[in-house]
Amino acid sequence: MIPVNEPLFGEKEKEYLIRCIETGWIGSDGQFVKEFEEKFASYIGRKYGVAVSSGTAALEVAVKAVGISSEDEVIMPTFTIISCAQAIVKVGAKPVLVDADYRTFNMIVNDIEKKITEKTKAIMIVHIYGLPVDVEPVRNLAKKYGLLIIEDSAEAIGLEYKEKLCGSFGDVSVFSFYTNKHIATGEGGMILTDDEEIAEKCKYYRNLCFSTDPALRFVHEDIGWNYRMTNLQAAVGLAQIERISDIIQKKRWIGRKYNELLLDIPHVYLPVEKTDYAENIYWVYPIVIKDEYEKDAKEVMKALRQMGIDTRPFFYPMHKQPVFNRMGLFLGEHYPNSEKLYEKGFYIPSGIALTEEQILKVSEAMHEVFK
Ligand SMILES: *Cc1c(COP(=O)(O)O)cnc(C)c1O
């Protein structure tokens, strides 16, 4: 089976991990955590980095730290991972959804303004699958209506929007270092901001709101989480940030190979290589089956699996999630592009350990299935 993702580690990861073991610094107080926070923030071009235990944790802490609460609405894409919506729901606020563009998978920014109400407090932008949200119009809206921007860059480490890296655009921006992300620490995440107060709040909430006064350590003024990152995870992350350009180059090489090899399959849309504002980074390699073709994504994925090719379905839109519908959210709402993307879309193997030989095998299987 060719897995949909396989990470690739180097000697540096080993060296740093051994240093953790030999020095005994395996918890969250180690030097690698601080160094990873600093190096990652400086790579993206932000002042402060707060490392946490996952991208989901980063979203929860970020939403709380910017002060989203039960009276607020947050505008966000329906075509995304549940972590985004659940971070909003968990503070008692209301997610307000926007459909995805059918070819770039990102939220249709022209649909945002009509969703703004008196209660809107923030816009959550999420860069999807390898291309960024068109950020500039969103920033203009945020300025015009006095809204915060929460940016989810989990899938966009190293991706540029108009020559600036994703993760530069939010009042808070979050990242994930889950095993299939460009930097993979097993589990892990990071919050970036230029606002010292927000950064301090993030540190407070990730660490159970312990008092900073040592004498009052176990006296708590608020409720937080234990979402700390360990030194072991940071050691692995630090090794990878040091060779991030090689990682990005490899992902783009995989994407371009597939673009060439799959171009002659008439029944599918391949990912958009370029927009006016960005060049695809191919976090995953998404395929969308065209309408005229008789099979949907589920059937094609099954056929590929039988030929030894692992795949993943696209996101199931937030407005269709049973858990949210049971809470009375999004009832009767429809976002046709996102619904159809779920029916027609899937992604094929593209982890950084993927070899040319494996790419050729995937391509052969794709040609056979769509013959
Ligand atoms: C992966 C991902 C997350 C969640 O990150 P975890 O580390 O898996 O919790 C959040 N948002 C987006 C867009 C993601 O792709």
The ligand as an ORCA input file, in Angstrom:
! r2SCAN-3c Opt
* xyz 0 1
  C      -4.501     19.781     10.681
  C      -5.363     20.958     10.809
  C      -5.791     21.434     12.062
  C      -5.680     20.648     13.320
  O      -4.417     20.371     13.713
  P      -4.151     19.137     14.732
  O      -2.710     19.351     15.060
  O      -4.391     17.886     13.956
  O      -5.041     19.302     15.887
  C      -6.465     22.638     12.115
  N      -6.756     23.312     11.005
  C      -6.409     22.865      9.777
  C      -6.772     23.681      8.593
  C      -5.726     21.664      9.633
  O      -5.415     21.205      8.424
*
